[in-house]
Amino acid sequence: MLDCLMSDGEKSLRNEVRAFVKDDIDKKLLRDMDEDKIRYPREFLEKAASRNLLGLRFPEKYGGRGMPWVSEIIALEEVGVLGTSLGCLYSLVSIVGEAIDKFGSEMLKEKYLQPTIEGRLTAAEALTEPRGGSDFFGAACTAVKNGDHYILNGQKRFVVGSEGADYFMVYARTDPDGPPHKSISAFLVDRTPEVKVEYLYGLMGTRGGGTGRLVFKDARVPKENLLGEENKGASIFYQMMIPERMTSAGGAVGMGRAALDVAARYSTRRKAFGQEIKNFQAVSFKVADSVTLLDTARGIIYLAARSVDAEDPAGKSRRLVSEAKKVATENAWKVVNNAMQVMGGIGYSNVYPIEKMLRDVRLIMIWTGTNEIMDLIIQHEYYKELSAEGFKGRDIEFDALEADMVDEKIYE
């Protein structure tokens, strides 16, 4: 976040997270994850918990710090320099924790939220299905009530953390005859023999997070593990899109910043035609463009965070959160590409980390809702605002020289 927007306390938090990223994360861990030698780095979460850096937004009684979204965004940018795998695992505490904090019973908060923030339990979110993708409400996974349990059957794919998480937040259909938006429920599901990882994906990037396909076969879920009300999972899903997309946006800026730092430092050392390449406009203008892209992303993320913290009307926050995710992820992609172009051929090799960042950053324009879905939400919410508010200021349409020629204003 830009210093001019940060309080002294927020700057102190940034320094805490920077120290954690610098001192506690061994480069061997990052390398082993990228080579798929490590499939689930539980120690990363345990180290973050030991510094009280998980679940920053949640109440102190559960181990959090009671901080606003603005503070969490500051932390996310710093963690984001480590890449998308560790950034996602860090964010899952915030994402799954959101559902437990806002929709879970006191029992669930004590049983799951608190130990997750303390690093004693790890969580994952099981949302996407093999035939689903963006069609979330087309979910086919089912949960049938049977006495004091639900019996869960079905599959979920692209579950980050499937390899090592202790429990999963799972959406399933609880009313097979109801309309899609009124037949989904959300549950906390423990890892048991009936919850199996059937496949681990070989990913282009974002490796080491244990991303796989889960299969539930007659998994018994206590009725107390229902989040919110039965068949009202839609309200949970819409709420969850805030942490899903805000964490993606914050982490994207961190990765873009890391790539720019590497390339800009390289440009001060690398010489061509007798001088540092930073002196050539072809290079320095890409650096300038990248700085602007990152600052632009920070600005929209900060605006979205303030909107959520202020509990602005849901539609307005939903639009801003979608804008933040779209702008930050697309800008990060451009910045990493600029960094590789500045460095030339050596940037395409694994002598520098730019090629890994390029592989990582490509995914974030797809996950937590593709950026095309963000476009749908942005325009939808804007048209709703336009219709609801009408013209509150000057009606510019009638400033035209012949605005009174109503016969020329044909709409059908």
HELIX and SHEET records of a PDB file:
HELIX    1   1 ASP A    3  LEU A    5  5                                   3    
HELIX    2   2 ASP A    8  ASP A   23  1                                  16    
HELIX    3   3 LYS A   27  ASP A   34  1                                   8    
HELIX    4   4 ARG A   42  SER A   50  1                                   9    
HELIX    5   5 GLU A   60  TYR A   62  5                                   3    
HELIX    6   6 TRP A   69  GLY A   80  1                                  12    
HELIX    7   7 THR A   84  PHE A  103  1                                  20    
HELIX    8   8 GLU A  106  LEU A  108  1                                   3    
HELIX    9   9 LYS A  109  LEU A  113  3                                   5    
HELIX   10  10 GLN A  114  ILE A  117  1                                   4    
HELIX   11  11 PHE A  136  GLY A  138  5                                   3    
HELIX   12  12 PRO A  180  LYS A  182  5                                   3    
HELIX   13  13 LYS A  223  ASN A  225  5                                   3    
HELIX   14  14 GLY A  233  ARG A  269  1                                  37    
HELIX   15  15 ILE A  277  ASN A  279  5                                   3    
HELIX   16  16 GLN A  281  ASP A  309  1                                  29    
HELIX   17  17 ALA A  314  MET A  343  1                                  30    
HELIX   18  18 GLY A  344  TYR A  348  5                                   5    
HELIX   19  19 ILE A  354  VAL A  361  1                                   8    
HELIX   20  20 ARG A  362  MET A  365  5                                   4    
HELIX   21  21 ASN A  371  GLU A  389  1                                  19    
HELIX   22  22 ILE A  396  ASP A  399  5                                   4    
HELIX   23  23 VAL A  406  GLU A  408  5                                   3    
SHEET    1   A 4 ALA A 123  ALA A 126  0                                        
SHEET    2   A 4 TYR A 167  ARG A 173  1                                        
SHEET    3   A 4 ILE A 184  ASP A 190 -1                                        
SHEET    4   A 4 LEU A 226  LEU A 227 -1                                        
SHEET    1   B 4 THR A 142  ASN A 146  0                                        
SHEET    2   B 4 HIS A 149  VAL A 159 -1                                        
SHEET    3   B 4 GLY A 212  PRO A 222 -1                                        
SHEET    4   B 4 VAL A 195  LEU A 200 -1                                        
SHEET    1   C 2 LYS A 271  ALA A 272  0                                        
SHEET    2   C 2 GLN A 275  GLU A 276 -1                                        
END                                                                             
